[in-house]
Each structure stands twice: as structure tokens, then as C-alpha cells.
Amino acid sequence: MNVVSTPSHPPLRVCMLAPSHPAWDPRVVQREARSLAKMGHRVSVVAMHDGRKPFPSELELLPLPWGGLNRWKRALLIWRMYRIALRWRADVYHVHEVESLVAGVLLKWRTGAKLVFDAHECFQFTAARFLAGWKARLVTQTTACFLGFLARRADHVIVVSFTNERFYREDCGCKRVDIIHNSPPLEMFPFEHKPTEAAWTLTHDGFLGRNRGQQQILQALAIVRKETPVRFLVVGELQAADREEFDRWVAELGLQDIVEVTGWIPFDRVGPALNRGSIGLIAMQPTPNNYKSLSNKLFNYMATGQAVIGPSGSDTEEVIRRTNCGLAADMTKPESLADAVLSLLRDPQRTRELGLKGRRAVEAEFGWHRMEDLIRKIYGRLAGGVGD
């Protein structure tokens, strides 16, 4: 049960600017915005809305059109977001992308409001994701300088990974930087009383597509099922551009009887759905952003007591090693992933122990209740400084 807490400081008008995110986004809306509302703040969210999926009643939605925009329409959309946010007159603008950071800096200058930059991605790398060689290095360095210039104008920087914390603190020179992990509210993510099928069920949380290792996962499943029963549950959707390829691989490998895709489900049903599995997969392919960020699915698996298999050489592996909650594998090679899966399926007791260690780590350090405490401190400091 959510209990509204009375803040020790005046409640703030908080405007979340997230024009590249859907209005049901797990981090922006379901965690951060709802937590701020629970603390007594008045929270609005500027995000894409398709008009169909539910939006929390305790928040105010300032909707933007849903997807399908070219670069010019995108620029007009950002201008529209800026005008909406300016009219709303927030005490704090909490921004979630580079383009909303640009708008946030302007809003801070125009209104005197406080500014929080919430960096979910390693933007210095995503800017050069389609380039190589000197062009990639030039764009990465230029973007890093631009990010540093903007981020230093924020009153607080929030990140999701160790790599990004070092980047904004050490490379950019930002004074106030904190990690807010993409961890779930534990009351929504049970891990006890798993069904019998969980012992041989692998899960993937969220969108699955080529960049997230769908081919490697399916090929690994074909290897694993030759030795032991196995099921694969996707709690989420398939990337639209890669769905045809997914269906083709499932058919060619003869996996129709062991693969299930739930489609989009409400946030409060994700935890129980993931609880049907015992091994959670993070098969991100090796791009700088994929390997230097920490995803929702990592902590969702840990919360539901699943052993985690993640990519070698990534920030995800750092969490796995620190908490001893699973294994790392070369996610470019189906054989490496299959070996990791088989080593866990052959030893159910070890798999349960790794899953339990992950759950305990979330309870003690990474859970959203811990992140909420940190958000409360950040916003308490901002409230104390509003108007100065």
C-alpha cells in the first residue's frame, strides 16, 4: 500500500520532461514521478501518449503525439514541449534526454527554477552509434563536451550506471551526481512460491529485438533443449522492426512449443509474470551504450529471485560479480550463452542460491525503497534552495 508522506519542506511543482519516452515508462512515470507524488509534490509528466494505456491518477499528464516523427517534426515537438513546460511554471524541471536538457537549461534561465538532469543512457556514445573510426571518435568527443557544458548547469545530475557516474563527476566536472538504479518496488515483485515450470524457464523482460540479442538467445535455446527441457518467456513485446526475424528464427529452430511472448502488460503485473522463471537473460549486444548502462531487467530479475546471465565486460557484469547473483557470458556467441544456461539448469540448488543473493542485494542496497530515500534527499535539498 502506498502511503503519502508529509515532506519536511514545502511541496514542489515538479515537471518531468521526457519527450522520447512513453507515458507508461517504468522509470520516468512508474518509479520516479509516482514516488515524488507520494512524497507530497505536485508532479506533471510531458511524454508521448497513445491515448490507450492507463496513466496514474496521482500525476498530471501533459501529452505529446505518439511516435513516427521525422527530424523536423521532432524539432517542432521539442519546441511544443518547451512551451507547455514554460506555461506550467514548475519549481523543478526534471529532464530525461539531451534535447529536454537543452530545453531545461532554457527553462531554468527563463524561470529561475531548479533543474535535474536524469541520464538513462550514455548519450556520448549513442550520438555516434552509426559511425566508425575517426568520425565516431569526433562525434563522441564533441557530444561529451556538449553534455558537460549543459550538465554543469543542472542543479543535480542523476545517472543509472557506474560508468556514467564517473563520466559526469570526473570528466564533466558536475558537483552533484548520484546513481538512481532502475530497481523495482519490492512489493510489486514477488519471488516466493514459484510455479513448478520456473525451474526450467528462462525470462526476458521488456522489448526484445536484434540489438538485445534475440538471435543469440533463440540459437542458445536450440542448443540447450537438446540436453534438457527449457522454456523461454518474454515478458514484454518484440521490437516491431525485428519481429519478422524473430518469427523466422523460432520457426527455423523449431522453438514454437517453448517460446511465449506476453505482449505489453501493466507495470503492476510485470513482477508476477517474471516470477514464473528462474533465470533472467540480458543478452545486449556489444555497443558502448548497452555495456555502460544498467537496465531495468537486471534489477527486476534480482527482485524476483532469478539468477542473472549478463554480458561479459559490461557494467551489468560488475553488479553480477559484486552481488554474486549470476553469471556472465559472451553475448555475441550463442554457444557461450548456452553453456551458462546449462551450467545453471544442471544445478538447481546453485541457481536458487544465486537468485536469493540477488533478491537480498535488492532488499539491502539496490531496491526502489533505497532509491526513494535518495530522491527524497535530492529533492529536499532542491526545496531548501528554491527561490535562492
C-alpha positions in Angstrom: 0.0 0.0 0.0 1.3 3.5 -0.9 1.3 5.9 2.0 1.6 9.6 1.2 4.3 11.0 3.3 4.4 14.6 4.6 7.6 16.3 3.4 9.6 18.3 5.9 9.9 21.1 3.3 7.2 22.8 1.1 5.8 20.6 -1.7 7.2 21.4 -5.1 5.7 21.7 -8.5 7.8 19.2 -10.5 7.6 18.9 -14.3 9.1 15.7 -15.8 10.2 16.4 -19.4 10.5 13.1 -21.3 9.6 13.6 -24.9 11.2 10.4 -26.1 9.5 8.2 -23.5 6.0 6.8 -23.4 3.6 7.9 -20.7 3.8 4.5 -19.0 7.6 4.4 -18.8 8.8 2.3 -15.9 11.5 4.7 -14.7 10.1 8.1 -15.5 6.5 7.5 -14.5 6.0 4.3 -12.5 9.0 4.9 -10.3 10.3 8.5 -10.1 7.1 10.5 -10.8 4.9 8.4 -8.6 7.5 8.4 -5.8 7.7 12.2 -5.9 3.9 12.4 -5.8 3.9 10.0 -2.8 6.3 12.4 -1.1 3.6 15.2 -1.5 4.9 17.0 -4.5 2.7 18.0 -7.4 4.0 16.2 -10.5 3.3 16.6 -14.2 4.8 14.5 -17.0 5.4 15.6 -20.6 5.7 12.4 -22.6 4.3 10.5 -25.6 0.8 9.1 -25.1 -1.1 6.8 -27.4 -4.4 7.5 -25.7 -4.9 3.9 -24.8 -2.7 2.8 -21.9 -3.6 3.9 -18.4 -1.9 6.8 -16.7 -1.5 7.1 -12.9 -4.3 9.3 -11.4 -2.0 11.0 -8.9 0.0 12.6 -11.7 -0.9 15.2 -14.3 -0.2 14.2 -17.9 0.8 16.8 -20.5 0.7 14.6 -23.6 2.7 14.7 -26.7 1.9 12.9 -30.0 2.9 9.2 -30.2 6.0 8.3 -32.3 6.5 8.3 -36.0 8.2 11.7 -36.2 10.9 12.8 -38.6 13.7 15.1 -37.5 11.9 18.3 -38.4 8.6 17.3 -36.7 10.8 16.2 -33.8 12.3 19.7 -33.5 8.8 21.2 -33.5 7.7 18.7 -30.9 10.6 19.8 -28.6 9.5 23.4 -29.1 6.0 22.4 -28.2 7.3 20.6 -25.1 9.2 23.7 -24.1 6.1 25.9 -24.4 4.0 23.5 -22.4 6.6 23.3 -19.7 7.1 27.1 -19.6 3.3 27.6 -19.1 3.2 25.0 -16.3 5.8 27.1 -14.3 7.4 24.4 -12.3 9.7 24.8 -9.3 11.8 21.9 -10.6 12.2 20.7 -14.2 13.4 17.1 -14.2 14.6 16.2 -17.7 15.4 12.8 -19.2 17.1 13.3 -22.6 19.6 15.5 -24.3 17.0 17.6 -26.2 15.0 18.0 -23.0 18.2 19.0 -21.2 18.6 21.9 -23.7 15.1 22.9 -23.0 15.6 22.5 -19.3 18.6 24.9 -19.3 16.5 27.5 -21.2 13.6 27.0 -18.7 15.9 27.4 -15.8 17.3 30.6 -17.3 13.7 31.9 -18.1 12.0 31.0 -14.8 14.7 30.6 -12.1 13.5 27.0 -11.5 15.8 24.2 -10.4 17.0 21.7 -13.0 17.6 17.9 -12.6 19.2 16.0 -15.5 18.4 12.3 -15.4 20.7 10.5 -17.8 19.3 7.0 -18.6 21.7 6.4 -21.5 25.3 7.1 -22.3 24.4 9.8 -24.7 28.1 10.5 -25.6 28.1 7.0 -27.2 24.6 6.9 -28.7 25.3 10.0 -30.8 28.0 8.1 -32.8 26.3 4.7 -32.9 26.0 4.7 -36.7 29.6 5.9 -37.3 33.0 4.3 -37.1 36.7 5.3 -37.0 37.7 9.0 -36.6 34.1 10.1 -37.3 32.8 8.2 -34.3 35.6 9.5 -32.1 35.0 13.1 -33.2 31.2 12.9 -32.6 31.7 11.1 -29.3 34.2 13.8 -28.0 32.1 16.7 -29.3 28.9 15.2 -27.7 30.8 14.7 -24.4 31.9 18.3 -24.4 28.4 19.5 -25.2 26.9 17.3 -22.5 29.4 18.5 -19.9 28.6 22.2 -20.8 24.8 21.5 -20.3 25.1 19.2 -17.3 27.1 21.6 -15.3 24.2 24.0 -15.5 21.9 21.4 -13.8 21.4 21.6 -10.0 21.7 17.8 -9.8 22.6 15.0 -12.2 21.1 11.5 -11.8 22.6 8.5 -13.7 21.9 4.8 -13.9 25.4 3.2 -14.1 28.9 3.4 -12.7 30.3 4.4 -16.0 28.0 7.4 -16.3 28.6 8.4 -12.7 32.3 8.6 -13.4 31.7 10.5 -16.7 29.6 13.3 -15.2 31.5 13.5 -12.0 35.1 13.3 -13.3 35.0 14.1 -17.0 32.3 16.8 -16.9 33.1 18.2 -13.5 29.5 18.1 -12.2 29.4 18.6 -8.4 26.3 16.7 -7.5 25.9 13.3 -9.2 24.0 10.3 -7.8 23.1 6.9 -9.2 19.4 6.1 -9.1 19.2 2.4 -10.1 16.4 1.1 -12.3 15.2 -1.1 -9.5 11.6 -2.1 -8.8 9.3 -1.5 -5.8 9.7 -4.8 -4.0 6.0 -5.1 -3.1 5.3 -5.5 -6.8 8.0 -8.0 -7.5 7.5 -11.3 -5.5 9.9 -14.2 -5.8 8.4 -16.8 -3.4 6.0 -19.6 -4.4 7.4 -20.0 -7.9 5.4 -22.4 -10.1 7.0 -25.8 -11.0 7.8 -24.6 -14.5 10.1 -21.9 -13.1 12.8 -24.4 -12.6 13.4 -24.7 -16.4 12.0 -21.3 -17.5 14.3 -18.5 -18.9 12.9 -15.0 -19.0 13.5 -11.8 -20.9 12.0 -8.6 -19.5 11.0 -5.7 -21.8 11.4 -5.2 -25.5 13.3 -7.9 -27.4 15.0 -7.3 -30.7 18.2 -7.8 -32.7 20.2 -5.3 -30.6 19.1 -7.1 -27.4 20.3 -10.5 -28.6 17.1 -12.2 -29.9 19.0 -14.3 -32.4 21.7 -15.3 -29.9 19.0 -16.3 -27.3 17.0 -18.3 -29.7 20.1 -20.2 -31.1 21.2 -20.8 -27.5 17.7 -22.3 -26.7 18.1 -24.7 -29.6 21.4 -25.9 -28.1 20.1 -26.2 -24.6 16.9 -28.1 -25.4 18.9 -30.9 -26.9 20.1 -31.7 -23.4 17.4 -30.6 -21.0 13.8 -29.3 -21.0 13.7 -25.5 -21.3 11.1 -22.7 -21.8 11.5 -19.1 -22.8 9.2 -16.4 -21.6 9.3 -12.8 -23.0 7.6 -10.5 -20.5 7.1 -7.6 -22.9 7.0 -7.0 -26.6 9.1 -7.7 -29.7 10.7 -4.8 -31.5 8.4 -4.1 -34.4 11.3 -3.9 -36.9 12.7 -7.2 -35.8 9.5 -9.2 -35.3 9.7 -10.9 -38.7 13.2 -12.1 -38.0 12.2 -13.4 -34.5 9.4 -15.4 -36.0 11.7 -16.8 -38.7 14.3 -17.9 -36.2 11.6 -19.5 -34.0 10.2 -21.4 -37.0 13.6 -22.5 -38.4 14.8 -23.7 -35.0 11.5 -25.4 -34.2 11.0 -23.5 -30.9 7.3 -22.7 -31.3 6.3 -25.0 -28.4 8.7 -23.5 -25.9 8.5 -19.7 -26.6 5.9 -17.4 -25.1 5.6 -13.6 -25.6 3.2 -11.9 -23.3 3.0 -8.6 -25.1 2.7 -5.3 -23.2 1.4 -5.7 -19.7 0.8 -3.1 -17.0 3.7 -2.4 -14.6 2.0 -4.0 -11.6 1.8 -7.3 -13.5 5.4 -7.5 -14.6 6.7 -8.8 -11.3 4.3 -11.8 -11.0 4.9 -12.6 -14.7 8.7 -12.7 -14.2 8.2 -14.8 -11.1 7.4 -17.7 -13.5 11.1 -18.0 -14.3 14.3 -18.9 -12.5 16.9 -17.5 -14.9 16.8 -14.0 -16.4 18.7 -13.1 -19.6 20.4 -9.8 -20.5 21.8 -10.5 -24.0 22.5 -6.9 -25.0 24.9 -6.8 -28.0 28.2 -5.0 -27.5 27.7 -1.4 -28.1 29.1 1.2 -25.7 25.7 2.3 -24.5 24.5 -1.2 -24.0 27.5 -2.2 -22.0 27.9 1.0 -20.0 24.3 1.3 -18.8 22.3 -0.8 -16.4 18.8 -1.8 -17.5 15.5 -2.3 -15.7 15.6 -6.0 -16.4 18.7 -6.6 -14.3 17.1 -5.5 -11.1 13.7 -6.9 -12.0 15.3 -10.4 -12.3 17.1 -9.9 -9.0 13.9 -8.8 -7.2 12.1 -11.9 -8.4 14.9 -14.2 -7.2 16.2 -15.2 -10.6 19.8 -16.0 -11.3 21.0 -13.5 -13.9 23.1 -14.1 -17.0 24.5 -10.9 -18.4 27.1 -9.7 -20.9 30.8 -10.0 -20.1 32.8 -6.8 -19.9 29.8 -4.7 -19.0 28.5 -2.6 -16.0 25.9 -5.4 -15.7 28.7 -7.9 -15.1 30.1 -5.6 -12.4 26.8 -5.8 -10.5 26.6 -9.6 -11.0 30.1 -10.0 -9.6 29.5 -7.7 -6.7 26.3 -9.4 -5.6 27.2 -12.9 -6.8 23.7 -13.2 -8.3 24.6 -15.0 -11.6 27.0 -15.5 -14.5 28.5 -13.5 -17.3 28.8 -14.8 -20.9 29.9 -13.6 -24.4 26.5 -12.5 -25.8 27.7 -12.4 -29.3 28.1 -16.2 -29.2 25.1 -18.5 -28.7 27.4 -21.3 -27.5 28.7 -19.1 -24.7 25.1 -18.2 -23.6 24.0 -21.9 -23.9 26.9 -23.0 -21.7 26.0 -20.5 -19.0 22.3 -21.6 -19.1 23.2 -25.3 -19.0 25.5 -24.8 -16.0 22.6 -23.3 -14.1 19.9 -25.8 -15.2 22.2 -28.7 -14.2 22.5 -27.3 -10.7 19.0 -26.1 -9.5 20.3 -25.6 -5.9 23.0 -23.2 -7.1 20.6 -21.4 -9.3 18.2 -20.8 -6.3 21.1 -19.6 -4.2 22.2 -17.1 -6.8 18.7 -15.9 -7.2 18.3 -15.5 -3.4 21.6 -13.5 -3.3 20.2 -11.2 -5.9 17.0 -10.7 -4.0 18.9 -9.9 -0.8 21.1 -7.4 -2.6 18.0 -5.6 -3.9 16.5 -5.6 -0.4 19.7 -4.3 1.2 21.1 -1.9 -1.4 19.5 -1.6 -4.8 15.7 -1.7 -4.2 13.5 1.2 -5.1 12.9 1.9 -1.4 16.6 2.7 -1.2 16.4 4.9 -4.3 13.3 6.7 -2.9 15.4 7.7 0.1 18.0 9.2 -2.2 15.4 11.0 -4.3 13.9 12.4 -1.1 17.2 13.8 0.0 17.9 15.3 -3.5 14.5 17.0 -3.6 14.8 18.1 0.0 18.0 20.0 -0.9 16.3 21.4 -4.0 13.3 22.5 -2.0 15.6 24.3 0.5 17.1 26.2 -2.4 14.0 27.1 -4.3 14.0 30.9 -4.8 17.6 31.5 -3.8 
